């Protein structure tokens, strides 16, 4: 009986605390400023927040100014409120052709030159499996063009293909190769879709000398070409890659932090993040609008993190809060990936990442949490959302691979529990696709009452996670459980 009474008392106390937190957030929330900031970030003035365009400076300067105004502090080691990133923009060649045996591959049709300098002449080919370190054992690739499968057995998501490709290029260059060809052999992702998206300027991290190495994808769905190279039936290829144009661009993640109040827990961080970039300017729609404003993707998420900064700067939780607005998510999760590999806060001190990315919404009675149920802290998100009269639901479209297409995955791979807090959707239907990466994605079509609930519930979810004494961990059996234990030690 005493245990039952004690349990009821603790539940009542917890409920009262939570209700008081919600009431405080409601009282201090500035809807007028939030909508104004949202409208500005998704305005035509910012030209779609493409990180390769000069208008991106308006976005990151605005975000940094707000963080400073609210009183969030610069992260030690950053350049003020910025983490500078050396980007490289590589345009398709004016001529791209590779001849292997009797087969001729041309740019945009069966060939994509993704990076590197021009290359002309006949060069020896050598097959090296997936192009990983172990695949080079016993092989001399100096002065040759290496040929590999795309991706790796356990890394086949779109984000994996790009990040692993950069690793393969650096390794090939270190081994003395003069070029890298990855044979595209993933029939589940149509080549034409890949070609349409990649036969245009590509942004990546400048890797110094290895960035000059020609990096090529060739369509080879049946592995026929790769096998002829592997069996030495074909040993050379003729390259006619001309007119490559590469230039450097400085990117900026926007970072700040707020110190926690608990003497012990303040040494741990809850990472609140969203990407602030979008896809820029594209093909005009039926109304002649060519600016892809990105209200849903992801200005609304950027404002959520700024609102959290405003609130927590004056009302810090027990744990410290790391605020991060990532750049170049739309270019391949580049900004978050750069921080994950070059952290300004030790990753083992970051105990949770409540990330935001969005495509759109078709149900304002829910918040969709991509990855819901995979960590021990997820029930706190559900509780926070429920206090605003809506429901947290899991990913309804796992076939889209959304967890692995957003910035959170760069931290999950390091072992950090990392769900994404997204607008409510029940399917990737026409309501979503009419706005997703379209000029129509503007604030004029956004339900601002729903935006307000979204922003407030995000703050409350972050507060609950930052205040809980139990450190969130991956659920038993999750694919990231072992790497989480490696990062934090056995918990």
C-alpha positions as CSV (number, residue, x, y, z in Angstrom):
1,X,0.0,0.0,0.0
2,X,2.8,2.4,0.9
3,X,4.5,1.8,-2.4
4,X,1.3,2.4,-4.2
5,X,0.7,5.7,-2.4
6,X,4.4,6.8,-3.0
7,X,4.0,6.0,-6.7
8,X,0.8,8.1,-6.9
9,X,2.5,11.0,-5.1
10,X,5.5,10.9,-7.5
11,X,3.2,10.7,-10.5
12,X,1.2,13.6,-9.3
13,X,4.4,15.6,-8.6
14,X,5.7,14.8,-12.0
15,X,2.5,15.8,-13.7
16,X,2.4,19.1,-11.8
17,X,6.0,19.9,-12.8
18,X,5.2,19.1,-16.4
19,X,2.1,21.3,-16.4
20,X,4.0,24.1,-14.8
21,X,6.7,23.8,-17.6
22,X,4.1,23.9,-20.3
23,X,2.4,26.9,-18.7
24,X,5.7,28.7,-18.5
25,X,6.5,28.0,-22.2
26,X,3.0,29.2,-23.2
27,X,3.4,32.4,-21.2
28,X,6.8,33.3,-22.6
29,X,6.3,32.2,-26.2
30,X,6.5,35.1,-28.7
31,X,4.2,34.0,-31.6
32,X,4.5,37.3,-33.4
33,X,8.3,37.2,-33.5
34,X,8.3,33.5,-34.4
35,X,6.0,34.0,-37.4
36,X,8.0,37.1,-38.5
37,X,11.2,35.1,-38.4
38,X,9.6,32.2,-40.2
39,X,8.3,34.5,-42.9
40,X,11.7,36.1,-43.4
41,X,13.7,32.8,-43.6
42,X,11.2,31.6,-46.3
43,X,11.1,34.9,-48.2
44,X,12.1,35.4,-51.8
45,X,14.9,37.7,-50.5
46,X,16.9,34.6,-49.4
47,X,16.5,33.0,-52.9
48,X,15.8,29.5,-51.5
49,X,18.8,29.4,-49.1
50,X,21.1,27.5,-51.5
51,X,24.5,27.2,-49.7
52,X,26.2,27.8,-53.1
53,X,24.5,31.2,-53.5
54,X,25.5,34.5,-51.9
55,X,22.1,34.9,-50.3
56,X,23.0,32.1,-47.8
57,X,24.9,34.8,-45.9
58,X,21.6,36.5,-45.1
59,X,20.3,33.3,-43.6
60,X,23.3,32.4,-41.4
61,X,23.9,36.0,-40.3
62,X,20.3,36.3,-39.3
63,X,20.4,33.1,-37.3
64,X,23.6,34.0,-35.5
65,X,22.2,37.5,-34.6
66,X,19.2,35.9,-33.0
67,X,21.2,33.5,-31.0
68,X,23.4,36.3,-29.8
69,X,20.4,38.5,-29.0
70,X,18.8,35.7,-26.9
71,X,22.0,35.3,-24.9
72,X,23.1,31.8,-26.1
73,X,26.9,31.6,-25.9
74,X,29.4,30.9,-28.8
75,X,30.8,27.4,-28.7
76,X,34.5,27.3,-27.7
77,X,36.6,26.7,-30.8
78,X,34.1,28.2,-33.2
79,X,34.5,31.4,-35.2
80,X,32.1,33.4,-33.1
81,X,28.8,31.6,-33.8
82,X,30.1,29.8,-36.8
83,X,31.8,26.6,-37.6
84,X,33.5,27.3,-41.0
85,X,33.5,24.5,-43.5
86,X,35.7,24.2,-46.6
87,X,33.2,23.3,-49.4
88,X,34.1,22.5,-53.0
89,X,31.6,23.0,-55.8
90,X,32.3,20.8,-58.8
91,X,30.5,21.4,-62.1
92,X,29.9,18.7,-64.8
93,X,32.5,18.6,-67.6
94,X,31.9,20.3,-70.9
95,X,32.8,16.9,-72.4
96,X,32.6,13.6,-70.5
97,X,33.3,10.2,-72.2
98,X,34.9,7.0,-71.1
99,X,35.5,4.0,-73.4
100,X,36.0,0.6,-71.8
101,X,36.4,-2.2,-74.3
102,X,33.5,-1.9,-76.8
103,X,31.4,0.2,-74.4
104,X,31.2,4.0,-74.5
105,X,29.8,5.9,-71.6
106,X,28.8,9.6,-71.9
107,X,28.1,12.3,-69.3
108,X,24.5,12.4,-68.1
109,X,23.5,9.2,-70.0
110,X,25.6,6.4,-68.6
111,X,28.4,8.4,-66.9
112,X,28.6,11.0,-64.1
113,X,31.8,12.8,-63.4
114,X,31.1,13.9,-59.8
115,X,34.4,15.6,-58.9
116,X,38.1,16.1,-59.7
117,X,40.0,17.6,-62.5
118,X,39.9,16.9,-66.2
119,X,41.5,13.7,-67.5
120,X,42.4,12.7,-71.1
121,X,44.2,9.7,-72.4
122,X,44.5,5.9,-72.0
123,X,45.0,4.6,-68.5
124,X,45.2,1.2,-66.9
125,X,42.2,0.0,-64.9
126,X,42.4,-2.2,-61.8
127,X,39.5,-3.6,-59.9
128,X,39.5,-3.3,-56.1
129,X,36.3,-4.7,-54.8
130,X,34.4,-2.0,-52.8
131,X,37.5,0.2,-52.6
132,X,37.9,-0.2,-48.9
133,X,41.3,-0.6,-47.2
134,X,41.2,-4.4,-47.2
135,X,40.5,-4.5,-50.9
136,X,43.8,-3.0,-51.8
137,X,45.8,-5.7,-50.2
138,X,48.4,-7.1,-52.6
139,X,47.4,-4.7,-55.4
140,X,49.6,-2.0,-56.9
141,X,47.3,0.9,-58.1
142,X,49.9,3.5,-58.5
143,X,49.3,5.5,-61.7
144,X,46.1,3.5,-62.4
145,X,42.4,4.2,-62.3
146,X,40.7,2.0,-59.7
147,X,37.3,0.4,-60.4
148,X,35.0,-0.4,-57.5
149,X,31.4,-1.4,-56.6
150,X,29.4,1.6,-55.3
151,X,28.8,1.8,-51.6
152,X,29.6,-1.1,-49.3
153,X,27.7,-4.1,-48.1
154,X,26.4,-2.3,-45.0
155,X,26.3,1.2,-46.4
156,X,23.9,1.6,-49.3
157,X,21.7,4.5,-48.4
158,X,22.0,7.7,-50.6
159,X,23.8,9.5,-47.8
160,X,26.1,6.5,-47.4
161,X,27.0,6.5,-51.1
162,X,28.2,10.1,-51.0
163,X,30.0,10.0,-47.7
164,X,31.7,6.7,-48.4
165,X,32.5,7.9,-51.9
166,X,34.6,10.7,-50.5
167,X,36.3,8.2,-48.2
168,X,37.1,6.0,-51.2
169,X,38.5,8.9,-53.2
170,X,40.9,9.9,-50.3
171,X,42.0,6.3,-49.9
172,X,42.6,5.8,-53.7
173,X,44.6,9.0,-53.8
174,X,46.7,7.9,-50.8
175,X,47.4,4.6,-52.6
176,X,48.7,6.4,-55.7
177,X,45.7,6.0,-58.0
178,X,45.0,8.7,-60.5
179,X,41.2,8.2,-60.7
180,X,38.3,6.3,-59.2
181,X,35.3,4.8,-61.0
182,X,32.4,3.4,-58.9
183,X,30.2,1.1,-60.9
184,X,26.6,2.0,-60.2
185,X,24.8,-1.4,-59.7
186,X,21.8,-0.6,-57.5
187,X,18.7,-1.5,-59.6
188,X,16.3,-0.4,-56.8
189,X,17.3,3.2,-57.3
190,X,16.8,4.1,-61.0
191,X,19.8,5.4,-62.8
192,X,17.8,8.1,-64.6
193,X,16.7,9.5,-61.2
194,X,20.3,9.5,-60.1
195,X,21.5,11.1,-63.3
196,X,18.8,13.8,-63.2
197,X,19.9,14.8,-59.7
198,X,23.7,14.6,-60.1
199,X,24.3,15.9,-63.6
200,X,24.6,19.3,-62.2
201,X,27.1,21.1,-59.9
202,X,27.9,19.0,-56.8
203,X,29.0,20.3,-53.5
204,X,31.2,18.4,-51.1
205,X,33.9,18.8,-48.5
206,X,37.2,20.0,-49.9
207,X,39.6,17.2,-49.0
208,X,42.7,18.9,-50.3
209,X,44.8,16.9,-52.8
210,X,42.3,14.0,-53.1
211,X,39.6,16.4,-54.3
212,X,41.6,16.7,-57.6
213,X,41.2,13.0,-58.2
214,X,38.7,12.3,-61.0
215,X,35.7,10.7,-59.3
216,X,33.3,8.9,-61.7
217,X,30.1,6.9,-61.6
218,X,29.3,4.5,-64.5
219,X,26.0,2.7,-65.0
220,X,26.7,-1.0,-64.8
221,X,23.5,-2.6,-63.4
222,X,24.5,-6.2,-64.3
223,X,28.2,-5.8,-63.2
224,X,29.2,-6.8,-66.8
225,X,31.8,-4.0,-67.1
226,X,33.2,-4.5,-63.7
227,X,33.6,-8.2,-64.2
228,X,35.5,-7.6,-67.5
229,X,38.0,-5.4,-65.6
230,X,38.2,-7.8,-62.6
231,X,39.0,-10.8,-64.9
232,X,41.5,-8.6,-66.9
233,X,39.6,-9.1,-70.1
234,X,39.8,-5.3,-70.3
235,X,42.8,-3.6,-68.8
236,X,42.6,-0.1,-70.1
237,X,40.1,2.7,-70.7
238,X,40.2,5.9,-72.8
239,X,39.2,9.0,-70.9
240,X,37.9,12.2,-72.5
241,X,37.0,14.4,-69.6
242,X,37.3,18.1,-70.4
243,X,36.2,21.4,-69.0
244,X,35.9,20.6,-65.4
245,X,35.3,23.6,-63.2
246,X,35.8,23.4,-59.5
247,X,35.7,26.3,-57.0
248,X,35.9,26.7,-53.2
249,X,33.0,28.0,-51.1
250,X,33.1,28.6,-47.3
251,X,30.1,27.1,-45.6
252,X,28.9,27.9,-42.1
253,X,27.2,25.8,-39.4
254,X,25.6,28.1,-36.9
255,X,26.3,27.0,-33.3
256,X,25.6,28.2,-29.7
257,X,25.2,26.7,-26.3
258,X,23.4,27.3,-23.0
259,X,24.9,26.0,-19.7
260,X,22.7,23.7,-17.6
261,X,21.9,24.3,-14.0
262,X,22.6,20.9,-12.4
263,X,26.2,20.6,-11.1
264,X,26.6,17.1,-12.6
265,X,24.2,17.0,-15.6
266,X,25.5,20.3,-17.0
267,X,28.5,18.4,-18.3
268,X,26.2,16.6,-20.6
269,X,24.5,18.2,-23.7
270,X,21.2,17.8,-25.5
271,X,21.8,18.7,-29.1
272,X,18.9,20.6,-30.7
273,X,19.4,20.8,-34.4
274,X,17.8,21.6,-37.8
275,X,19.2,22.4,-41.2
276,X,18.6,26.0,-42.4
277,X,19.6,25.5,-46.1
278,X,17.2,24.6,-49.0
279,X,17.5,24.0,-52.7
280,X,17.6,27.5,-54.0
281,X,16.2,28.5,-57.5
282,X,14.9,26.0,-60.0
283,X,12.6,25.5,-62.9
284,X,9.6,27.9,-62.8
285,X,6.2,26.4,-62.0
286,X,2.9,27.1,-63.8
287,X,2.8,30.5,-62.1
288,X,6.3,31.4,-63.1
289,X,7.7,31.1,-59.6
290,X,11.3,29.7,-59.6
291,X,12.3,30.4,-56.0
292,X,12.0,27.3,-53.8
293,X,11.4,29.1,-50.4
294,X,11.5,26.0,-48.2
295,X,9.0,27.0,-45.5
296,X,8.3,23.4,-44.5
297,X,11.8,22.2,-45.5
298,X,13.2,23.5,-43.2
299,X,12.6,27.1,-42.2
300,X,9.9,25.9,-39.7
301,X,12.5,23.6,-38.1
302,X,15.1,26.4,-37.9
303,X,12.6,28.6,-36.1
304,X,11.9,25.7,-33.7
305,X,15.5,25.7,-32.7
306,X,15.7,29.5,-32.4
307,X,12.5,29.4,-30.2
308,X,14.2,26.8,-28.0
309,X,17.3,29.1,-27.8
310,X,15.1,32.0,-26.8
311,X,13.4,30.1,-24.0
312,X,16.3,28.1,-22.6
313,X,18.7,31.1,-22.5
314,X,16.4,32.6,-19.8
315,X,15.2,29.3,-18.4
316,X,18.1,26.8,-18.6
317,X,17.3,23.1,-18.0
318,X,19.5,20.8,-15.9
319,X,21.6,19.6,-18.8
320,X,23.4,22.0,-21.1
321,X,21.9,22.7,-24.5
322,X,23.9,22.7,-27.7
323,X,22.1,24.6,-30.5
324,X,23.0,23.8,-34.1
325,X,21.7,25.0,-37.4
326,X,23.3,22.9,-40.1
327,X,24.2,24.0,-43.6
328,X,24.2,21.9,-46.8
329,X,21.8,19.2,-45.7
330,X,20.3,19.3,-49.2
331,X,23.8,18.7,-50.6
332,X,24.2,15.4,-48.8
333,X,24.0,16.1,-45.0
334,X,27.3,17.9,-45.3
335,X,27.1,20.4,-42.5
336,X,26.1,17.9,-39.8
337,X,28.5,15.4,-41.1
338,X,31.4,17.9,-40.8
339,X,30.5,18.6,-37.2
340,X,30.1,14.9,-36.4
341,X,33.6,14.3,-37.7
342,X,35.1,17.6,-36.4
343,X,33.1,18.1,-33.1
344,X,33.6,21.2,-31.1
345,X,32.0,19.4,-28.1
346,X,33.2,15.9,-27.4
347,X,30.6,13.6,-28.8
348,X,30.5,11.5,-25.7
349,X,29.2,14.5,-23.8
350,X,26.2,14.8,-26.3
351,X,23.6,12.4,-24.8
352,X,20.8,13.1,-27.2
353,X,20.0,14.8,-30.5
354,X,16.5,16.0,-31.1
355,X,16.8,16.9,-34.7
356,X,14.3,18.5,-37.1
357,X,13.9,18.0,-40.8
358,X,10.6,18.2,-42.8
359,X,9.0,17.5,-46.1
360,X,5.5,18.8,-45.1
361,X,2.4,17.8,-43.2
362,X,-1.0,16.4,-43.9
363,X,-2.3,15.8,-40.4
364,X,-2.3,18.7,-37.8
365,X,-3.5,16.4,-35.0
366,X,-0.1,14.6,-34.8
367,X,3.7,15.1,-34.7
368,X,5.6,12.5,-36.6
369,X,8.8,11.4,-34.9
370,X,11.2,9.6,-37.3
371,X,12.8,6.9,-35.1
372,X,10.1,6.9,-32.4
373,X,10.5,4.0,-30.1
374,X,14.2,3.4,-30.8
375,X,15.6,5.2,-27.7
376,X,14.7,5.2,-24.0
377,X,14.0,8.9,-24.1
378,X,11.3,8.8,-26.7
379,X,8.4,8.5,-24.3
380,X,9.3,12.0,-23.1
381,X,8.7,13.3,-26.6
382,X,5.3,11.6,-26.7
383,X,4.4,13.1,-23.3
384,X,5.4,16.6,-24.3
385,X,3.4,16.4,-27.6
386,X,0.3,15.0,-25.7
387,X,0.3,18.0,-23.4
388,X,-0.5,20.1,-26.4
389,X,-3.4,17.9,-27.3
390,X,-1.8,16.1,-30.2
391,X,-0.2,12.7,-30.6
392,X,3.4,11.6,-31.4
393,X,3.4,8.9,-34.1
394,X,6.2,6.9,-35.7
395,X,7.4,7.1,-39.3
396,X,4.5,6.0,-41.6
397,X,6.7,5.7,-44.7
398,X,9.7,3.6,-43.8
399,X,10.2,2.8,-47.4
400,X,11.3,6.4,-47.9
401,X,14.4,5.8,-45.7
402,X,13.8,9.2,-44.0
403,X,15.9,8.3,-40.9
404,X,18.9,7.8,-43.0
405,X,18.2,10.9,-45.2
406,X,18.4,13.5,-42.5
407,X,21.1,15.1,-40.3
408,X,20.3,12.9,-37.3
409,X,21.8,9.9,-38.9
410,X,25.3,11.4,-38.8
411,X,25.0,11.4,-35.0
412,X,23.3,8.0,-34.7
413,X,26.2,6.5,-36.6
414,X,28.5,7.9,-33.8
415,X,26.2,6.3,-31.2
416,X,24.2,9.3,-30.1
417,X,20.4,8.6,-29.7
418,X,18.9,10.8,-32.5
419,X,15.3,10.9,-33.6
420,X,13.8,13.6,-35.8
421,X,10.9,15.7,-34.7
422,X,8.8,16.4,-37.8
423,X,5.5,17.8,-38.9
424,X,2.7,15.4,-38.9
425,X,2.2,13.2,-41.9
426,X,0.4,9.9,-42.5
427,X,1.9,9.1,-45.9
428,X,4.0,10.6,-48.6
429,X,0.9,11.6,-50.5
430,X,0.0,14.4,-52.9
431,X,-0.5,16.9,-50.0
432,X,3.2,16.4,-49.2
433,X,4.6,16.2,-52.7
434,X,2.8,19.4,-53.9
435,X,5.1,21.3,-51.6
436,X,8.2,19.1,-51.2
437,X,11.1,20.8,-53.0
438,X,8.6,22.9,-54.9
439,X,8.2,26.7,-55.4
440,X,4.8,26.4,-53.6
441,X,6.5,25.7,-50.2
442,X,5.8,29.2,-48.8
443,X,4.6,30.5,-45.5
444,X,1.3,31.7,-47.1
445,X,0.1,28.1,-47.3
446,X,1.3,27.2,-43.8
447,X,-1.2,26.7,-40.8
448,X,0.4,29.1,-38.3
449,X,-1.7,27.7,-35.4
450,X,-0.2,24.3,-36.1
451,X,3.3,25.8,-36.4
452,X,2.8,27.4,-32.9
453,X,1.9,24.0,-31.4
454,X,4.8,22.4,-33.2
455,X,7.3,25.0,-31.9
456,X,6.0,24.9,-28.3
457,X,5.9,21.1,-28.1
458,X,9.5,20.9,-29.4
459,X,10.6,23.2,-26.5
460,X,8.7,21.0,-24.0
461,X,10.1,17.8,-25.4
462,X,13.7,19.2,-25.2
463,X,13.1,20.4,-21.7
464,X,11.9,16.9,-20.5
465,X,14.9,15.2,-22.1
466,X,17.3,17.8,-20.7
467,X,15.9,17.5,-17.2
468,X,15.6,13.7,-16.9
469,X,18.2,12.2,-14.6
470,X,18.3,9.0,-16.7
471,X,20.6,9.3,-19.7
472,X,18.7,8.2,-22.8
473,X,20.1,5.1,-24.5
474,X,19.3,3.1,-27.6
475,X,16.8,0.3,-27.1
476,X,18.2,-3.2,-26.9
477,X,18.8,-4.7,-30.3
478,X,18.8,-1.4,-32.2
479,X,21.4,-1.2,-35.0
480,X,23.2,1.6,-33.2
481,X,23.1,0.1,-29.7
482,X,26.7,-1.3,-29.9
483,X,28.2,1.9,-31.2
484,X,26.3,3.8,-28.5
485,X,27.8,1.6,-25.8
486,X,31.2,2.1,-27.4
487,X,30.8,5.9,-27.3
488,X,29.5,6.2,-23.7
489,X,30.8,3.0,-22.2
490,X,28.5,0.1,-21.1
491,X,25.5,1.8,-19.5
